[in-house]
């Protein structure tokens, strides 16, 4: 499986290479790419998308010699409730391969995180966009070391603002607590907090910085990676796609946690 993930990485990197005929784009096509990039920067936009997010992390385990490949399949599906409200379904299905000496290798599925955001279709009078709802952790891991063996539930929320000059800033959060599961495994009691800032660069390009921070109340410790990303909306054949690449450094991590990583993302776009 590790070789398969490596092949995916090389394929994404190759696809992300030179933008497809940007010099030949019409002004209208560039505007469409910018509009899609703006929607992608909004976690509760009314846009069907399927991000395939490949992460590599290094420095894992007690010896610091371990690494992990994790492919997150993250479909985002907006559902119209009425003239004023949408329900945004965001799912994260991890597929993982990790080598953590001296424990060895594990490959398989991780736990699914499912979030549902009830979000007004129109921003507030001040231009703020928001959504709230429940989040769920489902114990779908196929190996003990790849999941928690816990069912967890809690609230999730997002708030953001998008400016006319191309800035998007805001934060997404959830708080998950165990409600059932294996009594021999540690409970889930974790706060996730993701402040983000994105700048549209024109022609469907975006630069993004975020902190995907998690505080584990069971272990009383933070994990704080700083992510820097660059993305490009384009078209491959008849399919609208966003390619993204970036890296991260862990500003805070528990004992045995990773110290740096890289990320590649291919997002399939299905605008209405």
Protein Blocks (a to p, Z undefined) as FASTA:
>chain_A
ZZmmmmmmmmmmmmmmccehklmpcfklmmmmmmmmmmmmpmkbccddddddddddehia
jkopaccddddddddddddfblmbccddddddddddddddfkbpcedddddddddddddf
bdcfkopacdddddddddfbfbfklmnopacdddddddddddfkopacdddddddddfbd
cfkbccdddddddddddddebjhiacdddddddddfklopadddddddddddddehjbcc
dddddddddfbdcehiafbdcdddddddddZZ
